Amino acid sequence: MVSFPAGTMFVKSICGSKFVKIGEKLFEMLDSLVEEIGEENVVQDITNNGSNHVLADKLLEEKRPHLYWSSCVAHCIYLMLEDI
């Protein structure tokens, strides 16, 4: 999903079941999406805070310093409630 001033738009669906637990592979997927959408059109990436996603987004921020990563609030709340 991509959100921009005119609204939210579905871009594509990717089956990541074979690489979802590998941060470097997630990075490659995210980087190719940024390339496809256009680096100048991407500001932020929001994912869960699993170590694989944190690594992928760290690599993405190293390659593209103007991009920012944010943890998904819904996922964080779910984890907090799970601990309770």
Summary of the structure (lengths in Angstrom):
residues: 84
radius of gyration: 13.5
end to end distance: 30.8
largest distance: 41.5
contacts: 196
relative contact order: 0.15
helix: 50%
strand: 17%
